[in-house]
Amino acid sequence: MVLPSRSKTMLLPFVVKRCHKLLTFLVFASAIYFAWRTWRAAARLGLAETTWLQSASRDADWNVFGLPPSAQQWNSAPPPQALTPPRERRNRCAINLYGLPRSFAPIVLPALRRNVIEPNAKHCCDYFVHYYQVTEEKAGRSGNGGTINPEAIRLLRQAVHDVHNATGSGDVLPKVEFRFDTDDAFWNQYQPLIDRIRNTKDDEGRYLYFPWHSKDYIYPTATDNIIKMWHSVQAAWNLMKAHEIVPYTRVAMLRSDVVFMTPIDVYMVNGKTDARNTKAIIPAFGRHPVSDRFICGPAAAVEIWANQRFARMENHVQLMLKVKPGFGMHSERFMYHTIFPAIREKGVQIVEDNKMCFVRARADETVWIDDCENPRRVIAAKSIVARMGDKMSRLEQALGRACTTSAEKIHNMWVQDVANCSSTK
């Protein structure tokens, strides 16, 4: 059948109108689809929190919370950067630092950059830090005391970004976030708990919480400092969670006052990649009977280590009263009897790293060089020193300068080999 010419003329506008609507729908649907894909990529990579405007807003918050004028320079917002499509992050890892940043700039940071930041740059880990706004430390169980520059720890942000840019690890800079507490803020929060820990006794008149059976614990400062450490560990964890968009799967908890003598890759366990993310790493030194100075592993396991200490304290103290009277809040036994069993219940294996070594830096720019070794094998694995080689050479290599050694008596309690690595000596 052949349509008359007039019928063809009437049909043409109808066809054009239908085609125009169909084309409009396809364009609109494509726009929605690509917008959704872009949003998913941004959420997966944490891009939403890398904009300059949000970074400036977070930095401004520190001034609201009373950051002293001397620290304002560390909080200045970075210049705006073009947000180009980033390469996909292969891993979701976080490295969290806690504690009192003794000698951070001259002693801790050079080794941290060489042996932690650089080995993990390929993973694009984010960093979260809690520290105390303390400027002086008295002599005691932690050494000879001295002056502390707490704001020096904010140099970490520049170090992480410098390494990231130098290694070409991606277009999105890792997050490096900070939180601090003053001494007054800590005591305002924990005074009632600390009073109870100081004064509560068992049925035989002995301290319930204070580990009086351990002779190197000094009443009451030892348990006071344990609570300070617990708070700092938990605060670093909570800071990480506050900035988490896609859950972190691998987390490391590091002290901010140690010199890392050997490289640490958060995904390696004794030279092998933990591809299934089922192992948690702890040091093979400082065993009293296990080490409480470091952990790295699946986030669910590290959460118990970092975020459940206060919740598990009472049950642990009652357990110690039954099986080990006099060890109440003993830090390493808390790990051994309470925290580590809870981690294993998650199906996570706890593994000692037989070559990891880090040593404690003190406020006077000295380093306790013997931390990774002990004549008693039960305290430290002999494989650490054997694999590390000469410890002074390692230390000087990590710091980039020479150190001298001497034997010192710490708080009239024990003799310790001390390396003097002061930048002004």
C-alpha positions in Angstrom: 0.0 0.0 0.0 1.3 3.4 -1.0 0.5 6.3 1.3 -0.7 9.5 -0.3 1.8 12.3 -0.2 -0.4 14.2 2.3 -0.3 11.2 4.7 3.5 11.2 4.6 3.6 14.8 5.4 1.4 14.4 8.5 3.5 11.4 9.7 6.9 13.1 9.6 6.4 15.5 12.6 5.1 12.6 14.7 8.3 10.5 14.0 10.6 13.4 14.6 8.9 14.2 17.9 9.2 10.6 19.1 12.8 10.3 18.2 13.6 13.6 20.0 12.0 12.3 23.2 13.9 9.0 22.9 17.2 10.8 22.4 16.5 13.1 25.3 15.8 10.1 27.6 19.0 8.4 26.5 21.1 11.5 27.2 19.5 12.0 30.6 20.0 8.3 31.6 23.6 8.3 30.5 24.3 11.4 32.6 22.8 9.7 35.7 24.8 6.6 35.1 28.1 8.4 34.8 27.4 10.5 37.8 26.7 7.4 39.8 29.9 5.8 38.6 31.9 8.9 39.6 30.3 9.0 43.0 31.1 5.3 43.6 34.7 5.9 42.7 35.0 8.9 44.9 33.5 7.1 47.9 35.7 4.1 47.4 38.9 6.2 47.2 38.0 8.6 50.0 38.1 11.4 47.4 35.3 13.2 49.1 37.6 14.2 52.0 40.6 15.3 49.9 39.3 18.6 48.6 41.1 21.7 49.7 37.9 23.2 51.2 37.3 20.3 53.5 41.0 20.2 54.5 40.9 23.9 55.3 37.7 23.3 57.4 39.3 20.5 59.4 42.4 22.6 60.0 40.3 25.5 61.2 38.7 23.2 63.8 42.1 22.9 65.6 42.1 26.6 66.2 38.6 26.3 67.6 39.8 23.6 70.0 42.5 25.9 71.3 45.7 25.0 69.4 48.4 27.2 70.8 49.8 30.0 68.6 53.1 28.2 68.2 51.4 25.4 66.5 49.2 27.5 64.1 51.8 27.2 61.3 51.3 23.4 61.2 47.6 23.8 60.6 47.7 26.2 57.6 45.5 24.8 54.8 47.4 23.5 51.8 46.9 25.2 48.5 44.0 24.0 46.3 45.0 21.2 43.9 43.3 20.0 40.8 41.4 16.8 41.4 42.4 14.5 38.5 40.9 11.0 38.2 43.1 9.0 40.7 44.4 5.5 40.3 42.4 3.0 42.3 43.9 2.2 45.7 44.7 -1.5 46.0 44.4 -1.6 49.7 42.6 0.1 52.6 45.1 0.5 55.4 45.7 2.9 58.2 48.8 3.6 60.3 47.9 5.1 63.7 50.4 6.7 66.1 49.8 7.3 69.8 51.5 8.5 73.0 53.9 11.2 74.0 56.0 12.3 71.0 59.4 12.3 72.7 62.2 13.7 70.4 60.0 13.3 67.4 61.6 15.6 64.9 65.3 14.9 65.6 65.1 11.2 66.5 61.8 9.5 65.6 60.8 11.0 62.3 64.0 10.2 60.2 63.7 6.5 61.0 59.9 6.6 60.7 60.2 8.0 57.2 62.8 5.4 56.1 61.4 2.3 57.7 57.6 2.9 57.9 56.4 5.6 55.5 58.5 4.6 52.5 57.9 0.9 52.7 54.1 1.5 52.9 53.8 4.3 50.3 52.7 1.7 47.7 49.7 0.9 49.8 48.5 4.5 50.1 47.9 4.1 53.8 46.3 6.9 55.8 47.7 8.1 59.1 45.9 9.1 62.3 47.7 10.5 65.3 46.8 11.2 68.9 49.3 13.0 71.2 49.5 14.8 74.4 50.1 18.6 74.6 53.0 18.1 77.2 56.2 20.1 77.0 58.2 18.8 80.0 58.8 15.4 81.4 60.2 14.6 84.8 62.9 11.9 85.3 61.4 8.6 86.2 60.7 5.1 84.8 60.7 6.6 81.2 64.3 8.0 81.5 66.0 11.2 82.5 63.2 13.5 81.4 63.6 16.6 79.4 61.8 19.1 77.1 59.3 17.9 74.6 58.0 19.7 71.5 54.6 18.0 71.0 53.7 20.0 67.9 56.7 18.6 66.0 54.7 15.5 65.4 52.7 17.5 62.8 55.7 17.3 60.6 54.5 13.8 59.8 51.9 15.2 57.3 54.6 16.8 55.1 56.8 13.7 55.4 54.0 11.4 54.3 53.0 13.6 51.4 56.6 14.1 50.3 57.2 10.4 50.1 53.9 9.8 48.4 54.7 12.4 45.7 58.3 11.1 45.3 57.3 7.5 44.8 54.4 8.3 42.4 52.0 6.3 44.5 48.8 7.9 43.1 47.1 11.2 42.6 45.2 11.3 45.9 47.3 12.3 48.9 47.0 10.0 52.0 45.0 11.5 54.9 47.2 12.6 57.8 45.0 13.7 60.7 45.8 14.8 64.3 44.1 15.0 67.6 45.6 16.1 70.9 44.7 16.3 74.6 46.1 18.6 77.3 47.1 17.2 80.6 44.2 19.0 82.3 41.7 17.6 79.8 42.9 14.1 80.5 42.6 14.5 84.3 39.2 16.1 84.0 38.0 13.0 82.1 39.7 10.3 84.1 40.2 11.5 87.6 37.3 9.4 89.1 38.5 6.3 87.4 42.1 6.9 88.4 41.1 7.6 92.0 39.3 4.2 92.1 42.3 2.4 90.6 44.6 4.0 93.1 42.5 3.3 96.2 40.6 0.0 95.7 41.9 -3.0 97.6 41.1 -6.7 97.7 39.8 -8.6 100.7 43.3 -9.0 102.0 44.0 -5.3 102.0 46.3 -5.3 98.9 45.8 -3.1 95.9 43.3 -4.7 93.4 44.3 -2.8 90.3 47.9 -1.7 90.9 50.3 -4.6 89.9 52.2 -4.6 93.2 53.8 -8.0 92.4 55.9 -6.4 89.6 58.8 -4.7 91.3 59.4 -2.2 88.5 55.9 -0.7 88.7 56.0 2.5 90.8 52.8 3.4 92.7 50.7 5.3 91.6 52.4 6.7 88.5 52.5 3.3 86.7 48.8 2.8 86.5 48.2 6.5 85.9 50.4 6.2 82.8 48.7 3.0 81.7 45.4 4.9 81.6 47.1 7.7 79.7 48.4 5.2 77.1 45.0 3.4 76.8 43.3 6.7 76.2 45.8 7.7 73.5 45.5 4.4 71.8 41.7 4.6 71.8 41.7 8.2 70.7 43.9 7.4 67.7 41.5 4.6 66.8 38.5 6.8 67.1 40.1 9.5 65.0 40.6 6.9 62.3 36.9 5.8 62.5 35.7 9.4 62.3 37.4 9.9 59.0 36.6 6.4 57.6 34.4 6.3 54.5 35.1 2.8 53.2 36.2 0.6 56.1 39.9 0.1 56.6 40.8 -3.5 56.4 44.4 -3.4 57.7 45.5 -1.3 60.6 48.8 -0.7 62.5 49.2 0.9 65.9 52.6 2.5 66.5 54.1 4.3 69.4 55.2 7.9 68.5 58.3 7.7 70.6 60.3 4.8 69.0 63.0 4.6 66.4 62.2 1.9 63.8 65.4 0.0 63.2 64.0 -2.4 60.6 61.6 -1.8 57.7 57.9 -2.6 58.4 55.4 -3.4 55.6 51.9 -3.6 57.1 50.9 -6.4 54.8 54.0 -8.6 55.5 54.3 -11.3 58.1 57.8 -12.7 58.5 58.7 -12.0 54.9 55.4 -13.3 53.4 52.3 -11.3 52.3 49.3 -11.9 54.4 47.1 -12.1 51.4 44.0 -13.4 53.3 44.4 -10.8 56.0 44.1 -13.3 58.8 47.2 -12.6 60.9 48.1 -10.0 63.4 51.8 -9.1 64.0 53.4 -8.3 67.3 57.1 -7.9 68.3 59.2 -10.8 69.4 60.8 -8.7 72.1 59.6 -7.1 75.3 57.9 -10.3 76.2 56.6 -9.9 79.7 55.2 -12.5 78.8 54.2 -10.9 75.5 54.8 -7.4 74.0 52.3 -4.6 74.2 54.2 -2.1 72.1 52.8 -2.7 68.6 50.2 -4.5 66.6 49.3 -4.7 63.0 46.6 -6.8 61.4 43.0 -7.1 60.4 40.9 -4.1 61.5 38.5 -6.3 63.5 41.5 -7.7 65.5 43.2 -4.4 66.1 39.9 -2.9 67.3 40.0 -5.2 70.3 43.6 -4.2 71.0 42.9 -0.4 70.6 39.3 0.2 71.5 38.2 -2.4 74.1 40.7 -2.0 76.9 38.5 0.0 79.2 35.5 -2.3 78.5 37.5 -5.4 79.4 39.4 -4.0 82.4 37.1 -5.1 85.2 36.8 -8.7 84.1 40.5 -8.9 83.6 41.3 -7.6 87.1 39.0 -10.1 88.6 40.6 -12.9 86.5 44.1 -11.8 87.8 42.8 -11.9 91.4 42.1 -15.6 90.8 45.0 -16.7 88.7 47.8 -14.1 89.2 47.2 -12.1 92.4 49.3 -8.9 92.4 49.3 -8.4 88.6 46.0 -6.5 88.3 46.6 -4.0 85.5 50.0 -5.2 84.5 50.2 -4.1 80.9 51.7 -7.1 79.2 49.6 -9.6 81.2 46.5 -7.7 80.2 47.5 -8.5 76.6 48.3 -12.1 77.3 45.3 -13.1 79.4 42.5 -10.9 78.0 43.2 -9.0 74.7 45.0 -11.7 72.7 42.5 -14.5 73.5 39.7 -12.2 72.4 41.5 -11.5 69.1 42.0 -15.3 68.5 38.2 -15.7 69.0 37.9 -13.6 65.8 39.8 -16.3 63.9 42.9 -14.2 63.7 46.3 -15.8 64.3 48.8 -13.7 66.4 52.3 -14.0 65.0 55.6 -12.7 66.4 57.7 -10.9 63.8 61.1 -12.5 64.2 63.1 -9.6 62.7 61.2 -6.5 63.6 63.1 -4.1 65.9 62.3 -0.6 67.2 63.8 1.1 70.2 62.5 3.8 72.6 63.5 7.4 72.2 63.6 9.5 75.3 62.9 13.2 75.8 66.6 14.1 76.1 67.4 12.7 72.6 68.8 9.5 73.9 67.8 6.0 72.7 67.4 2.8 74.7 69.4 0.7 72.2 69.0 -2.6 74.0 65.2 -2.8 73.6 65.3 -5.6 71.0 67.6 -7.9 72.8 67.9 -9.7 76.1 70.2 -12.5 77.4 67.0 -14.4 78.3 65.5 -15.8 75.1 62.1 -15.8 76.7 62.2 -11.9 76.7 63.5 -11.4 73.2 64.1 -13.6 70.2 67.8 -13.9 69.4 66.9 -13.9 65.7 66.2 -10.2 65.8 69.8 -9.1 66.6 71.2 -11.8 64.4 69.2 -10.6 61.4 69.7 -6.9 62.1 73.5 -6.9 62.5 75.3 -4.2 64.3 72.7 -2.2 66.1 74.6 1.1 66.3 75.3 1.0 62.6 71.5 0.5 62.1 70.6 3.3 64.3 73.1 5.8 62.8 71.9 4.7 59.3 68.3 5.4 60.2 69.0 8.8 61.8 71.7 9.9 59.3 74.2 10.9 62.0 76.6 9.4 64.5 75.7 8.4 68.1 77.7 7.6 71.2 76.9 4.9 73.7 77.1 4.6 77.5 75.6 2.5 80.3 73.2 4.4 82.5 71.1 3.4 85.5 67.5 4.2 84.9 65.6 5.6 87.9 68.0 3.7 90.2 66.3 0.4 89.0 68.3 -1.2 86.2 71.3 -0.5 83.9 70.5 0.3 80.3 72.7 0.8 77.3 71.9 4.3 76.1 72.8 5.9 72.7 73.2 9.6 72.8 72.0 10.9 69.4 71.4 14.5 70.2 71.4 16.7 67.2 73.3 19.4 69.2 76.1 17.3 70.7 
